[in-house]
C-alpha cells in the first residue's frame, strides 16, 4: 500500500533549527524523521509526549501586580 506524503512548513528561530539539525544528525536522524516520530507518538498516545507547563511569571495575576508596581514606581519619580 503506497502512502501519500504531505509537506509541512512552519517557522522557527534559525539558531534553534541549526541546533536541532545538529542534534538529529548526531542521533542519525533527519529533522523530518524526528518530527515524524514526534507526530506518530502524539497520534498513538493522543497527548503531547512530555510535560508542558506555563511559567507562573507570566500569569495574568503576576503581570497585573508587575504593572501596578511599575505604575507606583513611576509616580514616585
N, C-alpha and C positions, 0 to 999 in steps of 0.2 A: 504494500500500500504506500503510495507516494504522498509525502507530506508537502503541503504548500507552505512557503516561507513568507513572512511579512517583515518589512523593515520597521524598526522602531527608532525614532530620533528624539533625543532630549538634550538639554544643555546642562553643563556642569562646569565648575571652575576649572580652568586649564591645569593648574597645579594638581588638583585632586585627580583629574583624568590621567595626568602623567604618572602620578604615584600609583594609581590603580592599575594602569597598564604594566608598570614595572613589577608590581607585586604579583599580578596574574602571570606574567612571564616567568617569574621565579617559581611559581607553582605549576608551570607547564600548561597554563590556560590562556585563552584569549579573553578579552573583556566580554565578547559575545557569549562564550561558553560560561563565564562566571555569572553573567546576568540571566542566562538561560537556566542555570542551576538554581539561582535565586527564585525565578519565576515558577519553576516546577515545584519547588518546596512550598512556596506560598499557596499554589493551587492545591497541592496534595494535603497540606495541613490546614488550609483555609485561615491562615493567620500570618503575620509578619514573623519570621523565624528567629527573632531576637526581641528583647525588651526595648520599647521606645517610651521615654518619659519626658515630660516637659520640665524645663529648668524653672524652678519656682521663682527665680529672679524676675522672670517675665510675666508673672501672674498679673491679672488686672488689679488686684488689691495692692500689690507691691508697686506697680507702676504709678498708681494713684498716690500712694504715700510718697514716692520719689518726686512726683510733680508738685505735691504740696510742700515738700521740703525745699525744693528749688524756688518756689514762689516766696516762701518765708525768707530764704537767704537773700533773694533779690530785693525784698522790701527793706531789709536791714542795711543795705548799702548806703 
